[in-house]
Amino acid sequence: MTQHDRIVDFMQKHGTITQADASAELGITKLATRISEMKRNGMVIYSAWERGKNRFGENTEYKFYALTKKALNARKKALKVALKGSKKA
């Protein structure tokens, strides 16, 4: 199984993938490079930026990727709900 295959399999199972997911779950350290290769080979992959906290509690931004707009939008919606909940606490 290639790294491309692992990435597609992960996105099919989980909806989206980030560099942190790729590194921890798949052992892939250059996700953006693999995604670029896959796009050059004709695969449609959607992406968006997400804001979060790093392990030190500092603000950070990172990209996430999805095979479908539906999965991309579901993650965006889940993030908005999570952010609203954290502001109420």
PDB file of N, CA, C and O in Angstrom, chain B, residues numbered from 101:
ATOM      1  N   MET B 101       0.850  -1.176   0.000  1.00  0.00           N
ATOM      2  CA  MET B 101       0.000   0.000   0.000  1.00  0.00           C
ATOM      3  C   MET B 101       0.899   1.244   0.000  1.00  0.00           C
ATOM      4  O   MET B 101       1.831   1.348   0.797  1.00  0.00           O
ATOM      5  N   THR B 102       0.605   2.178  -0.901  1.00  0.00           N
ATOM      6  CA  THR B 102       1.407   3.404  -0.999  1.00  0.00           C
ATOM      7  C   THR B 102       0.931   4.437   0.018  1.00  0.00           C
ATOM      8  O   THR B 102      -0.128   4.280   0.625  1.00  0.00           O
ATOM      9  N   GLN B 103       1.721   5.494   0.196  1.00  0.00           N
ATOM     10  CA  GLN B 103       1.298   6.581   1.078  1.00  0.00           C
ATOM     11  C   GLN B 103       0.016   7.225   0.541  1.00  0.00           C
ATOM     12  O   GLN B 103      -0.864   7.603   1.314  1.00  0.00           O
ATOM     13  N   HIS B 104      -0.081   7.347  -0.771  1.00  0.00           N
ATOM     14  CA  HIS B 104      -1.306   7.901  -1.370  1.00  0.00           C
ATOM     15  C   HIS B 104      -2.516   7.043  -0.985  1.00  0.00           C
ATOM     16  O   HIS B 104      -3.567   7.567  -0.614  1.00  0.00           O
ATOM     17  N   ASP B 105      -2.355   5.730  -1.077  1.00  0.00           N
ATOM     18  CA  ASP B 105      -3.442   4.808  -0.712  1.00  0.00           C
ATOM     19  C   ASP B 105      -3.832   4.969   0.758  1.00  0.00           C
ATOM     20  O   ASP B 105      -5.015   4.966   1.097  1.00  0.00           O
ATOM     21  N   ARG B 106      -2.838   5.108   1.619  1.00  0.00           N
ATOM     22  CA  ARG B 106      -3.111   5.261   3.051  1.00  0.00           C
ATOM     23  C   ARG B 106      -3.880   6.550   3.333  1.00  0.00           C
ATOM     24  O   ARG B 106      -4.793   6.570   4.159  1.00  0.00           O
ATOM     25  N   ILE B 107      -3.503   7.623   2.643  1.00  0.00           N
ATOM     26  CA  ILE B 107      -4.173   8.914   2.826  1.00  0.00           C
ATOM     27  C   ILE B 107      -5.628   8.822   2.385  1.00  0.00           C
ATOM     28  O   ILE B 107      -6.526   9.263   3.102  1.00  0.00           O
ATOM     29  N   VAL B 108      -5.859   8.253   1.213  1.00  0.00           N
ATOM     30  CA  VAL B 108      -7.233   8.104   0.707  1.00  0.00           C
ATOM     31  C   VAL B 108      -8.051   7.230   1.653  1.00  0.00           C
ATOM     32  O   VAL B 108      -9.193   7.561   1.973  1.00  0.00           O
ATOM     33  N   ASP B 109      -7.479   6.128   2.097  1.00  0.00           N
ATOM     34  CA  ASP B 109      -8.181   5.227   3.014  1.00  0.00           C
ATOM     35  C   ASP B 109      -8.557   5.955   4.305  1.00  0.00           C
ATOM     36  O   ASP B 109      -9.670   5.800   4.806  1.00  0.00           O
ATOM     37  N   PHE B 110      -7.636   6.741   4.836  1.00  0.00           N
ATOM     38  CA  PHE B 110      -7.889   7.485   6.072  1.00  0.00           C
ATOM     39  C   PHE B 110      -9.026   8.481   5.873  1.00  0.00           C
ATOM     40  O   PHE B 110      -9.924   8.582   6.709  1.00  0.00           O
ATOM     41  N   MET B 111      -8.982   9.224   4.752  1.00  0.00           N
ATOM     42  CA  MET B 111     -10.036  10.209   4.496  1.00  0.00           C
ATOM     43  C   MET B 111     -11.385   9.542   4.268  1.00  0.00           C
ATOM     44  O   MET B 111     -12.418  10.087   4.658  1.00  0.00           O
ATOM     45  N   GLN B 112     -11.389   8.384   3.647  1.00  0.00           N
ATOM     46  CA  GLN B 112     -12.651   7.665   3.457  1.00  0.00           C
ATOM     47  C   GLN B 112     -13.233   7.211   4.799  1.00  0.00           C
ATOM     48  O   GLN B 112     -14.449   7.226   4.991  1.00  0.00           O
ATOM     49  N   LYS B 113     -12.374   6.814   5.709  1.00  0.00           N
ATOM     50  CA  LYS B 113     -12.832   6.346   7.022  1.00  0.00           C
ATOM     51  C   LYS B 113     -13.177   7.481   7.980  1.00  0.00           C
ATOM     52  O   LYS B 113     -14.131   7.371   8.750  1.00  0.00           O
ATOM     53  N   HIS B 114     -12.407   8.577   7.939  1.00  0.00           N
ATOM     54  CA  HIS B 114     -12.535   9.649   8.932  1.00  0.00           C
ATOM     55  C   HIS B 114     -13.067  10.968   8.382  1.00  0.00           C
ATOM     56  O   HIS B 114     -13.349  11.888   9.151  1.00  0.00           O
ATOM     57  N   GLY B 115     -13.205  11.071   7.084  1.00  0.00           N
ATOM     58  CA  GLY B 115     -13.731  12.285   6.469  1.00  0.00           C
ATOM     59  C   GLY B 115     -12.674  13.285   6.088  1.00  0.00           C
ATOM     60  O   GLY B 115     -12.693  13.804   4.971  1.00  0.00           O
ATOM     61  N   THR B 116     -11.747  13.573   6.987  1.00  0.00           N
ATOM     62  CA  THR B 116     -10.688  14.559   6.727  1.00  0.00           C
ATOM     63  C   THR B 116      -9.369  14.062   7.302  1.00  0.00           C
ATOM     64  O   THR B 116      -9.316  13.083   8.047  1.00  0.00           O
ATOM     65  N   ILE B 117      -8.305  14.774   6.930  1.00  0.00           N
ATOM     66  CA  ILE B 117      -6.978  14.450   7.460  1.00  0.00           C
ATOM     67  C   ILE B 117      -6.183  15.736   7.627  1.00  0.00           C
ATOM     68  O   ILE B 117      -6.311  16.666   6.831  1.00  0.00           O
ATOM     69  N   THR B 118      -5.361  15.782   8.669  1.00  0.00           N
ATOM     70  CA  THR B 118      -4.427  16.888   8.904  1.00  0.00           C
ATOM     71  C   THR B 118      -3.015  16.315   8.941  1.00  0.00           C
ATOM     72  O   THR B 118      -2.828  15.098   8.949  1.00  0.00           O
ATOM     73  N   GLN B 119      -2.032  17.197   8.963  1.00  0.00           N
ATOM     74  CA  GLN B 119      -0.654  16.734   9.084  1.00  0.00           C
ATOM     75  C   GLN B 119      -0.465  15.949  10.378  1.00  0.00           C
ATOM     76  O   GLN B 119       0.250  14.947  10.395  1.00  0.00           O
ATOM     77  N   ALA B 120      -1.095  16.392  11.453  1.00  0.00           N
ATOM     78  CA  ALA B 120      -0.975  15.678  12.732  1.00  0.00           C
ATOM     79  C   ALA B 120      -1.522  14.256  12.608  1.00  0.00           C
ATOM     80  O   ALA B 120      -0.919  13.308  13.109  1.00  0.00           O
ATOM     81  N   ASP B 121      -2.677  14.113  11.932  1.00  0.00           N
ATOM     82  CA  ASP B 121      -3.254  12.779  11.708  1.00  0.00           C
ATOM     83  C   ASP B 121      -2.293  11.922  10.892  1.00  0.00           C
ATOM     84  O   ASP B 121      -2.007  10.778  11.244  1.00  0.00           O
ATOM     85  N   ALA B 122      -1.803  12.495   9.797  1.00  0.00           N
ATOM     86  CA  ALA B 122      -0.929  11.745   8.894  1.00  0.00           C
ATOM     87  C   ALA B 122       0.332  11.273   9.598  1.00  0.00           C
ATOM     88  O   ALA B 122       0.782  10.145   9.398  1.00  0.00           O
ATOM     89  N   SER B 123       0.890  12.131  10.413  1.00  0.00           N
ATOM     90  CA  SER B 123       2.116  11.794  11.127  1.00  0.00           C
ATOM     91  C   SER B 123       1.873  10.724  12.195  1.00  0.00           C
ATOM     92  O   SER B 123       2.577   9.716  12.251  1.00  0.00           O
ATOM     93  N   ALA B 124       0.869  10.958  13.037  1.00  0.00           N
ATOM     94  CA  ALA B 124       0.606  10.050  14.159  1.00  0.00           C
ATOM     95  C   ALA B 124       0.017   8.710  13.723  1.00  0.00           C
ATOM     96  O   ALA B 124       0.400   7.661  14.242  1.00  0.00           O
ATOM     97  N   GLU B 125      -0.907   8.747  12.777  1.00  0.00           N
ATOM     98  CA  GLU B 125      -1.631   7.532  12.405  1.00  0.00           C
ATOM     99  C   GLU B 125      -1.019   6.769  11.232  1.00  0.00           C
ATOM    100  O   GLU B 125      -1.131   5.546  11.150  1.00  0.00           O
ATOM    101  N   LEU B 126      -0.368   7.508  10.321  1.00  0.00           N
ATOM    102  CA  LEU B 126       0.106   6.873   9.092  1.00  0.00           C
ATOM    103  C   LEU B 126       1.618   6.917   8.910  1.00  0.00           C
ATOM    104  O   LEU B 126       2.149   6.280   8.000  1.00  0.00           O
ATOM    105  N   GLY B 127       2.318   7.660   9.765  1.00  0.00           N
ATOM    106  CA  GLY B 127       3.762   7.776   9.629  1.00  0.00           C
ATOM    107  C   GLY B 127       4.178   8.611   8.427  1.00  0.00           C
ATOM    108  O   GLY B 127       5.298   8.475   7.935  1.00  0.00           O
ATOM    109  N   ILE B 128       3.284   9.476   7.949  1.00  0.00           N
ATOM    110  CA  ILE B 128       3.569  10.320   6.789  1.00  0.00           C
ATOM    111  C   ILE B 128       3.925  11.716   7.295  1.00  0.00           C
ATOM    112  O   ILE B 128       3.115  12.375   7.946  1.00  0.00           O
ATOM    113  N   THR B 129       5.142  12.159   6.989  1.00  0.00           N
ATOM    114  CA  THR B 129       5.613  13.433   7.532  1.00  0.00           C
ATOM    115  C   THR B 129       5.468  14.608   6.560  1.00  0.00           C
ATOM    116  O   THR B 129       5.637  15.758   6.965  1.00  0.00           O
ATOM    117  N   LYS B 130       5.162  14.346   5.301  1.00  0.00           N
ATOM    118  CA  LYS B 130       5.012  15.421   4.310  1.00  0.00           C
ATOM    119  C   LYS B 130       3.660  15.294   3.610  1.00  0.00           C
ATOM    120  O   LYS B 130       3.589  15.023   2.411  1.00  0.00           O
ATOM    121  N   LEU B 131       2.599  15.492   4.373  1.00  0.00           N
ATOM    122  CA  LEU B 131       1.251  15.341   3.830  1.00  0.00           C
ATOM    123  C   LEU B 131       0.997  16.304   2.675  1.00  0.00           C
ATOM    124  O   LEU B 131       0.455  15.890   1.650  1.00  0.00           O
ATOM    125  N   ALA B 132       1.367  17.568   2.807  1.00  0.00           N
ATOM    126  CA  ALA B 132       1.103  18.553   1.744  1.00  0.00           C
ATOM    127  C   ALA B 132       1.752  18.131   0.424  1.00  0.00           C
ATOM    128  O   ALA B 132       1.172  18.328  -0.644  1.00  0.00           O
ATOM    129  N   THR B 133       2.940  17.557   0.496  1.00  0.00           N
ATOM    130  CA  THR B 133       3.619  17.075  -0.710  1.00  0.00           C
ATOM    131  C   THR B 133       2.852  15.924  -1.338  1.00  0.00           C
ATOM    132  O   THR B 133       2.653  15.890  -2.552  1.00  0.00           O
ATOM    133  N   ARG B 134       2.414  14.968  -0.494  1.00  0.00           N
ATOM    134  CA  ARG B 134       1.636  13.832  -1.023  1.00  0.00           C
ATOM    135  C   ARG B 134       0.318  14.310  -1.639  1.00  0.00           C
ATOM    136  O   ARG B 134      -0.098  13.807  -2.683  1.00  0.00           O
ATOM    137  N   ILE B 135      -0.339  15.280  -0.995  1.00  0.00           N
ATOM    138  CA  ILE B 135      -1.600  15.814  -1.519  1.00  0.00           C
ATOM    139  C   ILE B 135      -1.353  16.479  -2.871  1.00  0.00           C
ATOM    140  O   ILE B 135      -2.132  16.289  -3.804  1.00  0.00           O
ATOM    141  N   SER B 136      -0.288  17.247  -2.983  1.00  0.00           N
ATOM    142  CA  SER B 136       0.053  17.898  -4.255  1.00  0.00           C
ATOM    143  C   SER B 136       0.285  16.866  -5.354  1.00  0.00           C
ATOM    144  O   SER B 136      -0.171  17.044  -6.484  1.00  0.00           O
ATOM    145  N   GLU B 137       0.982  15.802  -5.029  1.00  0.00           N
ATOM    146  CA  GLU B 137       1.218  14.725  -6.004  1.00  0.00           C
ATOM    147  C   GLU B 137      -0.108  14.103  -6.449  1.00  0.00           C
ATOM    148  O   GLU B 137      -0.327  13.861  -7.636  1.00  0.00           O
ATOM    149  N   MET B 138      -0.977  13.852  -5.488  1.00  0.00           N
ATOM    150  CA  MET B 138      -2.265  13.240  -5.794  1.00  0.00           C
ATOM    151  C   MET B 138      -3.108  14.148  -6.689  1.00  0.00           C
ATOM    152  O   MET B 138      -3.772  13.673  -7.611  1.00  0.00           O
ATOM    153  N   LYS B 139      -3.081  15.449  -6.416  1.00  0.00           N
ATOM    154  CA  LYS B 139      -3.812  16.413  -7.248  1.00  0.00           C
ATOM    155  C   LYS B 139      -3.239  16.457  -8.664  1.00  0.00           C
ATOM    156  O   LYS B 139      -3.986  16.510  -9.641  1.00  0.00           O
ATOM    157  N   ARG B 140      -1.905  16.434  -8.770  1.00  0.00           N
ATOM    158  CA  ARG B 140      -1.264  16.418 -10.094  1.00  0.00           C
ATOM    159  C   ARG B 140      -1.661  15.183 -10.883  1.00  0.00           C
ATOM    160  O   ARG B 140      -1.721  15.214 -12.113  1.00  0.00           O
ATOM    161  N   ASN B 141      -1.931  14.095 -10.172  1.00  0.00           N
ATOM    162  CA  ASN B 141      -2.353  12.850 -10.821  1.00  0.00           C
ATOM    163  C   ASN B 141      -3.848  12.835 -11.131  1.00  0.00           C
ATOM    164  O   ASN B 141      -4.375  11.823 -11.593  1.00  0.00           O
ATOM    165  N   GLY B 142      -4.537  13.953 -10.881  1.00  0.00           N
ATOM    166  CA  GLY B 142      -5.939  14.070 -11.263  1.00  0.00           C
ATOM    167  C   GLY B 142      -6.955  13.868 -10.157  1.00  0.00           C
ATOM    168  O   GLY B 142      -8.156  13.964 -10.411  1.00  0.00           O
ATOM    169  N   MET B 143      -6.519  13.594  -8.948  1.00  0.00           N
ATOM    170  CA  MET B 143      -7.461  13.389  -7.853  1.00  0.00           C
ATOM    171  C   MET B 143      -7.985  14.733  -7.353  1.00  0.00           C
ATOM    172  O   MET B 143      -7.228  15.694  -7.216  1.00  0.00           O
ATOM    173  N   VAL B 144      -9.282  14.787  -7.086  1.00  0.00           N
ATOM    174  CA  VAL B 144      -9.884  16.004  -6.533  1.00  0.00           C
ATOM    175  C   VAL B 144      -9.846  15.906  -5.014  1.00  0.00           C
ATOM    176  O   VAL B 144     -10.421  14.992  -4.423  1.00  0.00           O
ATOM    177  N   ILE B 145      -9.166  16.853  -4.398  1.00  0.00           N
ATOM    178  CA  ILE B 145      -9.062  16.905  -2.943  1.00  0.00           C
ATOM    179  C   ILE B 145      -9.351  18.338  -2.512  1.00  0.00           C
ATOM    180  O   ILE B 145      -8.754  19.282  -3.030  1.00  0.00           O
ATOM    181  N   TYR B 146     -10.248  18.491  -1.584  1.00  0.00           N
ATOM    182  CA  TYR B 146     -10.632  19.805  -1.071  1.00  0.00           C
ATOM    183  C   TYR B 146      -9.817  20.104   0.180  1.00  0.00           C
ATOM    184  O   TYR B 146      -9.396  19.195   0.895  1.00  0.00           O
ATOM    185  N   SER B 147      -9.599  21.399   0.433  1.00  0.00           N
ATOM    186  CA  SER B 147      -8.829  21.765   1.623  1.00  0.00           C
ATOM    187  C   SER B 147      -9.328  23.082   2.184  1.00  0.00           C
ATOM    188  O   SER B 147      -9.949  23.883   1.485  1.00  0.00           O
ATOM    189  N   ALA B 148      -9.045  23.290   3.456  1.00  0.00           N
ATOM    190  CA  ALA B 148      -9.382  24.540   4.133  1.00  0.00           C
ATOM    191  C   ALA B 148      -8.443  24.704   5.321  1.00  0.00           C
ATOM    192  O   ALA B 148      -7.878  23.741   5.840  1.00  0.00           O
ATOM    193  N   TRP B 149      -8.300  25.955   5.728  1.00  0.00           N
ATOM    194  CA  TRP B 149      -7.492  26.259   6.903  1.00  0.00           C
ATOM    195  C   TRP B 149      -8.350  26.181   8.156  1.00  0.00           C
ATOM    196  O   TRP B 149      -9.538  26.500   8.140  1.00  0.00           O
ATOM    197  N   GLU B 150      -7.727  25.755   9.228  1.00  0.00           N
ATOM    198  CA  GLU B 150      -8.409  25.626  10.510  1.00  0.00           C
ATOM    199  C   GLU B 150      -7.520  26.253  11.574  1.00  0.00           C
ATOM    200  O   GLU B 150      -6.294  26.185  11.490  1.00  0.00           O
ATOM    201  N   ARG B 151      -8.137  26.853  12.562  1.00  0.00           N
ATOM    202  CA  ARG B 151      -7.388  27.431  13.680  1.00  0.00           C
ATOM    203  C   ARG B 151      -7.541  26.539  14.897  1.00  0.00           C
ATOM    204  O   ARG B 151      -8.595  25.946  15.124  1.00  0.00           O
ATOM    205  N   GLY B 152      -6.486  26.454  15.663  1.00  0.00           N
ATOM    206  CA  GLY B 152      -6.524  25.655  16.875  1.00  0.00           C
ATOM    207  C   GLY B 152      -5.381  26.048  17.791  1.00  0.00           C
ATOM    208  O   GLY B 152      -4.761  27.099  17.629  1.00  0.00           O
ATOM    209  N   LYS B 153      -5.121  25.196  18.741  1.00  0.00           N
ATOM    210  CA  LYS B 153      -4.030  25.419  19.694  1.00  0.00           C
ATOM    211  C   LYS B 153      -2.977  24.336  19.496  1.00  0.00           C
ATOM    212  O   LYS B 153      -3.312  23.184  19.218  1.00  0.00           O
ATOM    213  N   ASN B 154      -1.723  24.699  19.636  1.00  0.00           N
ATOM    214  CA  ASN B 154      -0.674  23.691  19.586  1.00  0.00           C
ATOM    215  C   ASN B 154      -0.488  23.080  20.977  1.00  0.00           C
ATOM    216  O   ASN B 154      -1.231  23.404  21.903  1.00  0.00           O
ATOM    217  N   ARG B 155       0.484  22.214  21.121  1.00  0.00           N
ATOM    218  CA  ARG B 155       0.663  21.522  22.407  1.00  0.00           C
ATOM    219  C   ARG B 155       1.096  22.446  23.536  1.00  0.00           C
ATOM    220  O   ARG B 155       1.084  22.055  24.703  1.00  0.00           O
ATOM    221  N   PHE B 156       1.479  23.677  23.187  1.00  0.00           N
ATOM    222  CA  PHE B 156       1.869  24.655  24.198  1.00  0.00           C
ATOM    223  C   PHE B 156       0.741  25.630  24.513  1.00  0.00           C
ATOM    224  O   PHE B 156       0.921  26.571  25.285  1.00  0.00           O
ATOM    225  N   GLY B 157      -0.424  25.398  23.909  1.00  0.00           N
ATOM    226  CA  GLY B 157      -1.574  26.259  24.132  1.00  0.00           C
ATOM    227  C   GLY B 157      -1.557  27.544  23.316  1.00  0.00           C
ATOM    228  O   GLY B 157      -2.350  28.454  23.557  1.00  0.00           O
ATOM    229  N   GLU B 158      -0.651  27.610  22.353  1.00  0.00           N
ATOM    230  CA  GLU B 158      -0.541  28.800  21.507  1.00  0.00           C
ATOM    231  C   GLU B 158      -1.449  28.657  20.284  1.00  0.00           C
ATOM    232  O   GLU B 158      -1.696  27.545  19.817  1.00  0.00           O
ATOM    233  N   ASN B 159      -1.941  29.780  19.771  1.00  0.00           N
ATOM    234  CA  ASN B 159      -2.764  29.769  18.579  1.00  0.00           C
ATOM    235  C   ASN B 159      -1.941  29.322  17.378  1.00  0.00           C
ATOM    236  O   ASN B 159      -0.770  29.677  17.245  1.00  0.00           O
ATOM    237  N   THR B 160      -2.572  28.536  16.503  1.00  0.00           N
ATOM    238  CA  THR B 160      -1.908  28.076  15.291  1.00  0.00           C
ATOM    239  C   THR B 160      -2.939  27.868  14.195  1.00  0.00           C
ATOM    240  O   THR B 160      -4.136  27.786  14.470  1.00  0.00           O
ATOM    241  N   GLU B 161      -2.487  27.784  12.983  1.00  0.00           N
ATOM    242  CA  GLU B 161      -3.349  27.475  11.848  1.00  0.00           C
ATOM    243  C   GLU B 161      -2.755  26.290  11.117  1.00  0.00           C
ATOM    244  O   GLU B 161      -1.536  26.152  11.024  1.00  0.00           O
ATOM    245  N   TYR B 162      -3.623  25.433  10.598  1.00  0.00           N
ATOM    246  CA  TYR B 162      -3.182  24.275   9.836  1.00  0.00           C
ATOM    247  C   TYR B 162      -4.250  23.926   8.821  1.00  0.00           C
ATOM    248  O   TYR B 162      -5.418  24.282   8.975  1.00  0.00           O
ATOM    249  N   LYS B 163      -3.837  23.231   7.792  1.00  0.00           N
ATOM    250  CA  LYS B 163      -4.745  22.866   6.720  1.00  0.00           C
ATOM    251  C   LYS B 163      -5.286  21.462   6.969  1.00  0.00           C
ATOM    252  O   LYS B 163      -4.594  20.594   7.500  1.00  0.00           O
ATOM    253  N   PHE B 164      -6.529  21.262   6.574  1.00  0.00           N
ATOM    254  CA  PHE B 164      -7.063  19.906   6.559  1.00  0.00           C
ATOM    255  C   PHE B 164      -7.590  19.613   5.166  1.00  0.00           C
ATOM    256  O   PHE B 164      -7.929  20.526   4.413  1.00  0.00           O
ATOM    257  N   TYR B 165      -7.655  18.344   4.833  1.00  0.00           N
ATOM    258  CA  TYR B 165      -7.985  17.893   3.490  1.00  0.00           C
ATOM    259  C   TYR B 165      -9.143  16.902   3.550  1.00  0.00           C
ATOM    260  O   TYR B 165      -9.312  16.177   4.530  1.00  0.00           O
ATOM    261  N   ALA B 166      -9.947  16.887   2.462  1.00  0.00           N
ATOM    262  CA  ALA B 166     -11.087  15.973   2.377  1.00  0.00           C
ATOM    263  C   ALA B 166     -11.299  15.564   0.928  1.00  0.00           C
ATOM    264  O   ALA B 166     -10.905  16.276   0.004  1.00  0.00           O
ATOM    265  N   LEU B 167     -11.925  14.412   0.742  1.00  0.00           N
ATOM    266  CA  LEU B 167     -12.241  13.926  -0.600  1.00  0.00           C
ATOM    267  C   LEU B 167     -13.538  14.527  -1.138  1.00  0.00           C
ATOM    268  O   LEU B 167     -13.754  14.558  -2.349  1.00  0.00           O
ATOM    269  N   THR B 168     -14.399  15.005  -0.238  1.00  0.00           N
ATOM    270  CA  THR B 168     -15.686  15.554  -0.664  1.00  0.00           C
ATOM    271  C   THR B 168     -15.941  16.901   0.011  1.00  0.00           C
ATOM    272  O   THR B 168     -15.432  17.174   1.098  1.00  0.00           O
ATOM    273  N   LYS B 169     -16.734  17.731  -0.651  1.00  0.00           N
ATOM    274  CA  LYS B 169     -17.122  19.007  -0.044  1.00  0.00           C
ATOM    275  C   LYS B 169     -17.971  18.759   1.198  1.00  0.00           C
ATOM    276  O   LYS B 169     -17.928  19.535   2.152  1.00  0.00           O
ATOM    277  N   LYS B 170     -18.737  17.680   1.180  1.00  0.00           N
ATOM    278  CA  LYS B 170     -19.587  17.348   2.325  1.00  0.00           C
ATOM    279  C   LYS B 170     -18.731  17.125   3.576  1.00  0.00           C
ATOM    280  O   LYS B 170     -19.050  17.647   4.645  1.00  0.00           O
ATOM    281  N   ALA B 171     -17.660  16.362   3.451  1.00  0.00           N
ATOM    282  CA  ALA B 171     -16.762  16.100   4.588  1.00  0.00           C
ATOM    283  C   ALA B 171     -16.068  17.387   5.029  1.00  0.00           C
ATOM    284  O   ALA B 171     -15.896  17.627   6.224  1.00  0.00           O
ATOM    285  N   LEU B 172     -15.670  18.212   4.062  1.00  0.00           N
ATOM    286  CA  LEU B 172     -15.027  19.482   4.370  1.00  0.00           C
ATOM    287  C   LEU B 172     -15.964  20.383   5.170  1.00  0.00           C
ATOM    288  O   LEU B 172     -15.573  20.954   6.188  1.00  0.00           O
ATOM    289  N   ASN B 173     -17.196  20.503   4.702  1.00  0.00           N
ATOM    290  CA  ASN B 173     -18.177  21.359   5.382  1.00  0.00           C
ATOM    291  C   ASN B 173     -18.571  20.815   6.747  1.00  0.00           C
ATOM    292  O   ASN B 173     -18.822  21.591   7.669  1.00  0.00           O
ATOM    293  N   ALA B 174     -18.631  19.491   6.893  1.00  0.00           N
ATOM    294  CA  ALA B 174     -18.959  18.882   8.188  1.00  0.00           C
ATOM    295  C   ALA B 174     -17.888  19.229   9.213  1.00  0.00           C
ATOM    296  O   ALA B 174     -18.202  19.519  10.367  1.00  0.00           O
ATOM    297  N   ARG B 175     -16.630  19.201   8.799  1.00  0.00           N
ATOM    298  CA  ARG B 175     -15.537  19.549   9.734  1.00  0.00           C
ATOM    299  C   ARG B 175     -15.604  21.025  10.104  1.00  0.00           C
ATOM    300  O   ARG B 175     -15.408  21.384  11.265  1.00  0.00           O
ATOM    301  N   LYS B 176     -15.880  21.883   9.123  1.00  0.00           N
ATOM    302  CA  LYS B 176     -15.998  23.318   9.407  1.00  0.00           C
ATOM    303  C   LYS B 176     -17.133  23.569  10.395  1.00  0.00           C
ATOM    304  O   LYS B 176     -16.991  24.366  11.323  1.00  0.00           O
ATOM    305  N   LYS B 177     -18.246  22.895  10.194  1.00  0.00           N
ATOM    306  CA  LYS B 177     -19.400  23.062  11.082  1.00  0.00           C
ATOM    307  C   LYS B 177     -19.069  22.575  12.495  1.00  0.00           C
ATOM    308  O   LYS B 177     -19.411  23.235  13.476  1.00  0.00           O
ATOM    309  N   ALA B 178     -18.416  21.438  12.596  1.00  0.00           N
ATOM    310  CA  ALA B 178     -18.041  20.893  13.900  1.00  0.00           C
ATOM    311  C   ALA B 178     -17.093  21.838  14.631  1.00  0.00           C
ATOM    312  O   ALA B 178     -17.187  21.996  15.849  1.00  0.00           O
ATOM    313  N   LEU B 179     -16.191  22.461  13.898  1.00  0.00           N
ATOM    314  CA  LEU B 179     -15.256  23.405  14.516  1.00  0.00           C
ATOM    315  C   LEU B 179     -15.998  24.627  15.048  1.00  0.00           C
ATOM    316  O   LEU B 179     -15.706  25.097  16.148  1.00  0.00           O
ATOM    317  N   LYS B 180     -16.951  25.145  14.280  1.00  0.00           N
ATOM    318  CA  LYS B 180     -17.727  26.297  14.739  1.00  0.00           C
ATOM    319  C   LYS B 180     -18.479  25.968  16.021  1.00  0.00           C
ATOM    320  O   LYS B 180     -18.525  26.781  16.945  1.00  0.00           O
ATOM    321  N   VAL B 181     -19.070  24.772  16.078  1.00  0.00           N
ATOM    322  CA  VAL B 181     -19.813  24.351  17.276  1.00  0.00           C
ATOM    323  C   VAL B 181     -18.853  24.247  18.463  1.00  0.00           C
ATOM    324  O   VAL B 181     -19.176  24.695  19.563  1.00  0.00           O
ATOM    325  N   ALA B 182     -17.682  23.660  18.246  1.00  0.00           N
ATOM    326  CA  ALA B 182     -16.691  23.505  19.310  1.00  0.00           C
ATOM    327  C   ALA B 182     -16.220  24.873  19.822  1.00  0.00           C
ATOM    328  O   ALA B 182     -16.057  25.080  21.025  1.00  0.00           O
ATOM    329  N   LEU B 183     -16.007  25.792  18.886  1.00  0.00           N
ATOM    330  CA  LEU B 183     -15.550  27.130  19.291  1.00  0.00           C
ATOM    331  C   LEU B 183     -16.616  27.866  20.090  1.00  0.00           C
ATOM    332  O   LEU B 183     -16.298  28.546  21.066  1.00  0.00           O
ATOM    333  N   LYS B 184     -17.868  27.739  19.689  1.00  0.00           N
ATOM    334  CA  LYS B 184     -18.952  28.377  20.434  1.00  0.00           C
ATOM    335  C   LYS B 184     -19.026  27.815  21.835  1.00  0.00           C
ATOM    336  O   LYS B 184     -19.212  28.565  22.794  1.00  0.00           O
ATOM    337  N   GLY B 185     -18.882  26.493  21.972  1.00  0.00           N
ATOM    338  CA  GLY B 185     -18.923  25.839  23.279  1.00  0.00           C
ATOM    339  C   GLY B 185     -17.793  26.262  24.178  1.00  0.00           C
ATOM    340  O   GLY B 185     -17.984  26.409  25.385  1.00  0.00           O
ATOM    341  N   SER B 186     -16.611  26.462  23.612  1.00  0.00           N
ATOM    342  CA  SER B 186     -15.457  26.854  24.427  1.00  0.00           C
ATOM    343  C   SER B 186     -15.569  28.309  24.890  1.00  0.00           C
ATOM    344  O   SER B 186     -15.025  28.669  25.934  1.00  0.00           O
ATOM    345  N   LYS B 187     -16.266  29.143  24.124  1.00  0.00           N
ATOM    346  CA  LYS B 187     -16.435  30.539  24.516  1.00  0.00           C
ATOM    347  C   LYS B 187     -17.430  30.667  25.657  1.00  0.00           C
ATOM    348  O   LYS B 187     -17.333  31.600  26.454  1.00  0.00           O
ATOM    349  N   LYS B 188     -18.389  29.746  25.754  1.00  0.00           N
ATOM    350  CA  LYS B 188     -19.396  29.772  26.830  1.00  0.00           C
ATOM    351  C   LYS B 188     -18.812  29.308  28.150  1.00  0.00           C
ATOM    352  O   LYS B 188     -19.266  29.718  29.218  1.00  0.00           O
ATOM    353  N   ALA B 189     -17.799  28.448  28.073  1.00  0.00           N
ATOM    354  CA  ALA B 189     -17.212  27.880  29.297  1.00  0.00           C
ATOM    355  C   ALA B 189     -16.402  28.884  30.074  1.00  0.00           C
ATOM    356  O   ALA B 189     -15.850  28.552  31.123  1.00  0.00           O
TER     357      ALA B 189
END
